[in-house]
Amino acid sequence: MGTTNDVVVVGGGIGGLATAYALARKGLRVTVLERSSEFGEVGAGMQIAPNCTRILDAWGLLSEVESLGVRPKNLVMRDAVDGSVLTRLDLDDVQSRYEFPYVVIHRSDLHGTLLRACQRAGVELVTDVKVTGYEQLADGAAAVHAGGRVEARVVIAADGLHSVARPLFSDDQPVNSAYVAYRGAVPISAVAGKDVSLEDVVVYVGPQRHFVQYPLRQGEMLNQVAVFESPKALAGQEDWGTPDELDGAFAGSCAQVTEGLPLMWRDRWWRMFDREPLMHWVQGRVALTGDAAHPPLQYLAQGAVMAIEDAWVLSEHAGAHRLPDGGVDWDAALAAYDAVRPEHCRRVLTTARAWGELWHLDGEQRELRNELLRARDVHDYSFVDWLYGPTALTPDQEPPMFEPQPLGHPVTA
């Protein structure tokens, strides 16, 4: 590994590669340390809203991403019990409003795009390095691993929910939502003859559950996500989120949902955790990014997007604080990054929790929610202007805070 790094990034996921590429574009020498034996991404589909495609376009990557993904026509919300349409976003109009498209893509395809971009930019990509700690140096920091340490002017921890660097900032632990996600990406032929939209992102919201469908890979695949509250998790059992709970959770759902359930992968599932908001991400020359700083629940589809935003903001501040000798005033750049990002991501994190509560209402509250959503004008953007617009990257310019609260429900962990 190189010994003259400007930046070491710990973690080779989407957030880590985005950070490495963004900083390499500024002429900095960047090394990425990945604990696995190869760079790759596990999962299925993901959604990329205009606040992210705006950045990918600036990086010269949007055309490749669009060629690998799908630009859906609408984002449609339906009731999971009766299948009725509650509301929608016209994504062609969304593109007109925010100037950039809404794209859905396989996670591995976005990861591959960023990996190839890092390779072209000269980023040093190193595998089989498990970072176990961090050290502050006189004019930098070091990532410590079993074979020694890697030094740089700054070390960026992009190592996810269970970040090794997080304890430097907080003694908090991941917060268990008691919800679990099942995924499944299948060939379009597997849903031939079924009532499935091949042009839209559709989310079915229901009591303690929701179900998502949208096309991938230029319409060759269908992505599905089934999320539900686990009774075993609520009871404190360790073996929770199992396939028997999946089937039980979606009993009584509409035909579109019950027809999709047999296509889910049943050999793996993803338990859903987030963390309490952390309002400072920088300590000396070590900084957090992505899920290490702000792991959200998935209801706004902003987890990877926020990590890419972090990369953009950090790199722009690094570029704005160049020194005459070509280096970076990292203390100033990191201070600016720490002043801008935590408040915006706190808002995303807490709003995602509130939206999860709203989606999963039951009884009279479900009926009231449905009535309110049906009354919404299709061109009402008050819920997403703060998120999709360019001011997301400069929160001091945002309009007054709007955080939707669930109807009569507390926001719980």
GUDREN-721961 format. One line per 2 residues: number of its first residue (from 1); their letters; for each residue x, y, z of C-alpha. Coordinates in steps of 0.2 Angstrom, whole numbers, plus 5000, padded with zeros to 4 digits. Example, Ala and Ser with C-alpha at 12.3 -4.5 7.8 and 13.67 -1.06 7.14 Angstrom:
<nodes>
1	as	5062,4978,5039  5068,4995,5036 .
</nodes>
This chain:
<nodes>
1	mg	5000,5000,5000  5005,5018,4997 .
3	tt	5014,5028,5010  5010,5045,5004 .
5	nd	4991,5045,5005  4981,5061,5006 .
7	vv	4966,5051,5011  4962,5033,5017 .
9	vv	4944,5027,5016  4940,5012,5027 .
11	gg	4926,5002,5018  4923,4998,5000 .
13	gi	4904,4999,4999  4894,5012,4989 .
15	gg	4898,5026,5001  4917,5022,5003 .
17	la	4919,5021,4984  4909,5037,4981 .
19	ta	4920,5046,4994  4936,5039,4986 .
21	ya	4931,5044,4968  4925,5061,4974 .
23	la	4941,5065,4982  4952,5058,4968 .
25	rk	4943,5069,4956  4950,5084,4966 .
27	gl	4968,5077,4963  4970,5069,4979 .
29	rv	4979,5052,4982  4966,5040,4989 .
31	tv	4968,5022,4996  4952,5012,5000 .
33	le	4954,4998,5013  4941,4984,5011 .
35	rs	4940,4970,5023  4933,4957,5011 .
37	se	4943,4947,4998  4935,4957,4984 .
39	fg	4925,4972,4981  4906,4969,4978 .
41	ev	4889,4973,4984  4876,4962,4992 .
43	ga	4857,4965,4989  4845,4969,4975 .
45	gm	4837,4985,4969  4839,5003,4975 .
47	qi	4831,5019,4971  4841,5035,4966 .
49	ap	4831,5051,4968  4836,5067,4959 .
51	nc	4847,5073,4974  4858,5059,4970 .
53	tr	4857,5058,4951  4862,5077,4951 .
55	il	4878,5072,4959  4881,5057,4947 .
57	da	4878,5069,4933  4892,5081,4939 .
59	wg	4904,5066,4941  4900,5061,4923 .
61	ll	4893,5044,4929  4874,5047,4926 .
63	se	4874,5040,4908  4881,5024,4913 .
65	ve	4869,5022,4928  4854,5026,4917 .
67	sl	4860,5013,4904  4861,5000,4918 .
69	gv	4844,5005,4927  4827,5010,4924 .
71	rp	4818,5027,4924  4801,5023,4931 .
73	kn	4786,5033,4926  4778,5035,4943 .
75	lv	4780,5031,4962  4764,5024,4967 .
77	mr	4757,5021,4985  4744,5008,4987 .
79	da	4735,5000,5001  4742,4983,5005 .
81	vd	4725,4976,5011  4713,4981,4997 .
83	gs	4726,4986,4983  4718,5003,4980 .
85	vl	4729,5018,4974  4732,5031,4988 .
87	tr	4743,5043,4980  4758,5045,4967 .
89	ld	4772,5055,4961  4773,5058,4943 .
91	ld	4792,5055,4940  4792,5064,4923 .
93	dv	4786,5079,4932  4798,5076,4946 .
95	qs	4812,5077,4933  4806,5093,4926 .
97	ry	4805,5101,4944  4822,5095,4950 .
99	ef	4831,5094,4933  4837,5077,4936 .
101	py	4829,5059,4934  4823,5047,4947 .
103	vv	4832,5030,4943  4830,5012,4950 .
105	ih	4846,5001,4948  4853,4985,4955 .
107	rs	4865,4989,4970  4879,4979,4962 .
109	dl	4877,4989,4946  4879,5006,4955 .
111	hg	4893,4998,4965  4902,4992,4949 .
113	tl	4900,5010,4941  4908,5018,4956 .
115	lr	4922,5004,4956  4926,5007,4938 .
117	ac	4926,5026,4941  4939,5024,4955 .
119	qr	4950,5013,4945  4950,5026,4931 .
121	ag	4954,5039,4943  4969,5030,4950 .
123	ve	4962,5026,4967  4972,5012,4976 .
125	lv	4960,4998,4980  4966,4986,4993 .
127	td	4956,4970,4999  4958,4959,5014 .
129	vk	4962,4973,5026  4951,4972,5042 .
131	vt	4953,4989,5051  4953,4987,5070 .
133	gy	4956,5005,5076  4961,5022,5073 .
135	eq	4976,5033,5078  4978,5052,5078 .
137	la	4994,5058,5071  5003,5075,5072 .
139	dg	4997,5080,5055  4985,5066,5050 .
141	aa	4978,5049,5056  4980,5031,5054 .
143	av	4969,5016,5051  4976,5001,5061 .
145	ha	4975,4983,5056  4983,4967,5060 .
147	gg	4997,4969,5048  5001,4987,5054 .
149	rv	4993,5004,5050  4990,5015,5035 .
151	ea	4993,5033,5037  4986,5048,5028 .
153	rv	4982,5066,5030  4964,5061,5034 .
155	vi	4955,5044,5037  4937,5043,5032 .
157	aa	4927,5029,5040  4914,5022,5028 .
159	dg	4912,5005,5037  4894,5004,5040 .
161	lh	4881,5002,5054  4894,4993,5065 .
163	sv	4908,5005,5062  4924,5003,5071 .
165	ar	4926,5021,5072  4909,5026,5079 .
167	pl	4914,5022,5097  4927,5037,5095 .
169	fs	4911,5048,5094  4898,5039,5104 .
171	dd	4895,5024,5115  4878,5021,5107 .
173	qp	4872,5005,5099  4861,5001,5084 .
175	vn	4843,5003,5087  4832,4988,5083 .
177	sa	4816,4993,5074  4809,4975,5076 .
179	yv	4806,4976,5057  4814,4964,5044 .
181	ay	4816,4965,5025  4815,4951,5013 .
183	rg	4821,4954,4995  4820,4945,4978 .
185	av	4825,4950,4961  4818,4939,4948 .
187	pi	4817,4938,4929  4802,4947,4922 .
189	sa	4796,4931,4915  4793,4925,4933 .
191	va	4779,4937,4934  4771,4935,4917 .
193	gk	4752,4936,4918  4752,4944,4935 .
195	dv	4746,4961,4940  4763,4969,4941 .
197	sl	4767,4987,4934  4783,4986,4924 .
199	ed	4785,5005,4923  4782,5011,4941 .
201	vv	4789,5009,4958  4774,5003,4968 .
203	vy	4774,5002,4987  4759,4993,4996 .
205	vg	4757,5000,5014  4748,4990,5027 .
207	pq	4747,4986,5045  4764,4983,5052 .
209	rh	4770,4978,5034  4774,4985,5017 .
211	fv	4778,4977,5000  4788,4986,4986 .
213	qy	4790,4981,4967  4799,4989,4953 .
215	pl	4808,4984,4937  4827,4983,4936 .
217	rq	4840,4981,4922  4831,4990,4908 .
219	ge	4815,4980,4912  4823,4963,4912 .
221	ml	4821,4960,4931  4808,4964,4944 .
223	nq	4814,4969,4961  4803,4965,4976 .
225	va	4805,4970,4995  4794,4963,5009 .
227	vf	4795,4972,5026  4786,4967,5042 .
229	es	4786,4969,5060  4793,4953,5069 .
231	pk	4783,4946,5084  4798,4937,5089 .
233	al	4808,4953,5089  4795,4961,5100 .
235	ag	4795,4946,5112  4814,4948,5113 .
237	qe	4818,4931,5104  4835,4930,5096 .
239	dw	4829,4920,5081  4817,4933,5073 .
241	gt	4812,4937,5055  4811,4919,5049 .
243	pd	4801,4914,5034  4786,4908,5044 .
245	el	4784,4926,5051  4785,4932,5033 .
247	dg	4770,4922,5028  4760,4926,5044 .
249	af	4764,4945,5042  4756,4946,5025 .
251	ag	4741,4936,5028  4726,4945,5022 .
253	sc	4735,4956,5010  4729,4960,4992 .
255	aq	4731,4948,4978  4746,4958,4970 .
257	vt	4756,4956,4986  4751,4938,4990 .
259	eg	4756,4933,4972  4773,4941,4974 .
261	lp	4777,4933,4991  4782,4916,4984 .
263	lm	4796,4924,4973  4805,4931,4988 .
265	wr	4822,4924,4993  4820,4914,5009 .
267	dr	4837,4909,5013  4842,4927,5019 .
269	ww	4834,4942,5027  4839,4959,5033 .
271	rm	4835,4965,5050  4832,4983,5050 .
273	fd	4842,4994,5062  4846,5013,5063 .
275	re	4855,5023,5076  4851,5039,5085 .
277	pl	4856,5055,5076  4875,5060,5079 .
279	mh	4878,5078,5077  4897,5078,5075 .
281	wv	4906,5066,5064  4924,5073,5065 .
283	qg	4937,5070,5078  4954,5077,5074 .
285	rv	4958,5069,5057  4946,5055,5057 .
287	al	4928,5058,5050  4913,5047,5048 .
289	tg	4903,5045,5032  4888,5035,5026 .
291	da	4880,5022,5038  4894,5024,5050 .
293	ah	4887,5042,5053  4869,5041,5050 .
295	pp	4861,5023,5046  4843,5027,5042 .
297	lq	4828,5015,5040  4823,5013,5022 .
299	yl	4807,5022,5021  4814,5037,5011 .
301	aq	4825,5026,5000  4840,5038,5005 .
303	ga	4853,5027,5014  4865,5025,4999 .
305	vm	4860,5042,4993  4865,5051,5009 .
307	ai	4882,5043,5008  4884,5049,4990 .
309	ed	4879,5066,4996  4892,5065,5010 .
311	aw	4905,5061,4997  4900,5076,4986 .
313	vl	4900,5089,5001  4917,5083,5008 .
315	se	4925,5083,4992  4918,5101,4988 .
317	ha	4925,5107,5004  4942,5099,5001 .
319	ga	4943,5108,4984  4938,5124,4992 .
321	hr	4952,5123,5005  4967,5120,4994 .
323	lp	4983,5127,5000  4996,5135,4989 .
325	dg	5007,5120,4989  4993,5109,4982 .
327	gv	4988,5101,4998  4972,5103,5008 .
329	dw	4968,5113,5024  4960,5098,5031 .
331	da	4955,5105,5048  4945,5119,5039 .
333	al	4938,5106,5026  4932,5094,5039 .
335	aa	4925,5108,5050  4915,5114,5036 .
337	yd	4909,5096,5032  4904,5093,5050 .
339	av	4895,5110,5050  4884,5105,5035 .
341	rp	4880,5087,5035  4874,5081,5052 .
343	eh	4858,5092,5053  4852,5087,5036 .
345	cr	4855,5068,5039  4847,5070,5057 .
347	rv	4832,5076,5048  4832,5062,5035 .
349	lt	4834,5049,5049  4820,5055,5060 .
351	ta	4808,5058,5045  4812,5040,5039 .
353	ra	4806,5034,5057  4790,5044,5056 .
355	wg	4786,5038,5038  4788,5020,5044 .
357	el	4775,5023,5057  4764,5031,5045 .
359	wh	4765,5017,5032  4761,5004,5045 .
361	ld	4746,5011,5053  4730,5000,5057 .
363	ge	4712,5002,5061  4704,5019,5061 .
365	qr	4722,5028,5059  4725,5018,5043 .
367	el	4708,5024,5036  4712,5042,5040 .
369	rn	4729,5040,5033  4722,5033,5017 .
371	el	4709,5047,5016  4722,5061,5018 .
373	lr	4734,5053,5005  4719,5051,4992 .
375	ar	4716,5070,4994  4734,5074,4990 .
377	dv	4737,5083,4974  4749,5073,4962 .
379	hd	4759,5089,4960  4761,5093,4979 .
381	ys	4780,5092,4983  4779,5099,5000 .
383	fv	4785,5082,5007  4800,5080,4996 .
385	dw	4806,5098,4991  4818,5098,5006 .
387	ly	4825,5081,5001  4826,5081,4982 .
389	gp	4830,5099,4979  4848,5106,4978 .
391	ta	4847,5114,4995  4849,5096,5002 .
393	lt	4867,5099,5001  4867,5116,5009 .
395	pd	4854,5115,5024  4857,5133,5029 .
397	qe	4846,5137,5014  4832,5125,5017 .
399	pp	4814,5131,5019  4807,5129,5036 .
401	mf	4808,5112,5043  4794,5100,5038 .
403	ep	4794,5083,5046  4778,5073,5044 .
405	qp	4772,5065,5060  4762,5049,5061 .
407	lg	4744,5051,5065  4742,5049,5084 .
409	hp	4757,5037,5085  4773,5041,5094 .
411	vt	4790,5040,5084  4797,5024,5092 .
413	a	4814,5016,5090 .
</nodes>
